[in-house]
Amino acid sequence: MTVFNNKEILVGGKPIFISEWRNNNILFIQELLNSNGQFMSYQEFKSKFACKTNFLQFYQVVSAIPKHLATKAKNTLPPESEPYINNPLFQLDDLTEINLVKAKTRDFYCLINKKIHTRCQTGPSKWNQTMQLDGETWEKIFSSLKNICKETKLKEFQFKLIHRIVVTKKELFRYGIKTDDECLYCAEHDSIDHTFNDCDFVKSFVKKVIDWFNAVNNSNFSPTIEEKLFGIMPGPYDKTLLKKFNYTILFMRFYIYTCKMQNKASHLSTFVDKVLTKYRIEHLS
């Protein structure tokens, strides 16, 4: 039990604000125990130490000490001196050095909360098993989420797709909700990859949507598999037209997915009617 800056005491990870404990040489849990190995009463503490503290502060400290530390203190002699008296600097790692005399509670909280994530996110890692997108591209894909559309439901859908947490019949069969994992349109085993990439019906439907968009907008978009999934990043295309195309492809993915989950057929004419209405909402007409 160590007092920092004469004001803060850290016991069991809890900061307690008191004064003069250090000046009165109250440095270890053992100093709070009586001859029977039990915690002193407040009156016993006051009799032993001329410390300006009240009963509430005293019992705050006592209650903050975990039982296993109190038991260990009871059966262990206190050190002859504080371990850091001669050298207050503690080298936590190659880049972090702590001054144990000057350190405050908030410094330790910062160390606990500071985390370095070196592992790649699961969704992009799994997508990269079938496609190779670098870190910069993934950063652009995630950044595009906030501007891809106005509708929260579509943003949420795209976020789930990027992280591969969109539920398909594969997952529903695994959870016992569906009796099989067959694709509604081709009877192959369903999955995220199958629903949005591999299904022959979906491939045909995607081609029809892109051909319709190019014909109506006098454009020549020819997206790759990755761009069909995550949109085309800004480049040589007209900014307004590119946003309209990316929105169309996003809504197409959502339309295909919704139809499959509701056991409905996907029709180009139905999709066109729906997306034209969405254009007006998104101000893309």
C-alpha positions, 0 to 999 in steps of 0.5 A: 500500500503506497501513498502518492503525492501525500494525497492519493492512495491506491489500494486494490485499484481504487484511488482514495484521497487522504492527507499526511499518511506518507508523512506519518510513515504509513506505507504498508497494509501491515501498519493498519493491523493490530497485534491480532492481525485484524484491522485497527479500529479508527480509535486505535489508528488515531492513538497510534498515528498522529494523522489528520484524517477522519473516520470516513477516510480511514474506513474508505482505505480499509474497505478498499483493501482486497481480502486476499491482500489483507490475509497476505499482509497478516502473514508477511513482514513489511519491507524495511523500506519502500522499494523505490526510495533509492530508485523511483524510476520503474522501466515498464517496457522499452518505451515507458518509464514511470516515476513511482514518487511523482506518478498519480492515479490518472497516470496508471489509468492511462497505462491501463486504458492505452492499448495497441491493436496490431491485429487486423479486423476480422471482416477485412481479413476474411475478405482478403482471402478471396480478394487482395485489398491493401490497408489504404483501400480498406481505410477508404471503404470504411471512410465512405460509410458516412457519406454513402447514403442518408438512410441509416438502415442501408449504412448499417447493412453496409457496415455489417457486410464489410465486417461479414456479420450479415446473416445468411441461410448458412448461419440460420441453418447452423443456429437451427432456425432453418432446416437447410442452408440452400440458396433460394435461387440456385440451391447451392450452399448459401453463405455471404460469399455466395449471396453477393458473389458466387450465385449465378442468379445474383451475377446475372441480376447484378449485370442487368442492374449495371447495364440498366444504370449505364443505359439510363445515365449514359455511363460506362461503369464496369466495376470489379468484384470488390467494387460491386461489394464496397463501391468505387472509390473517387477517381476519374468519374464525375463525382455526382454520377459516381455517388449515384452509381455507388448508391444504386449498387448498395441498394441492389445488394440490400434488395437482393439480400432482403428478397432472399431473406423473405423468400421472394423473387428478385425482379429488375422492374421491381428493383428499378421502381424502388431505387427510383423512389430512393433517388428522390429521397437521397436527392440523386434524381 
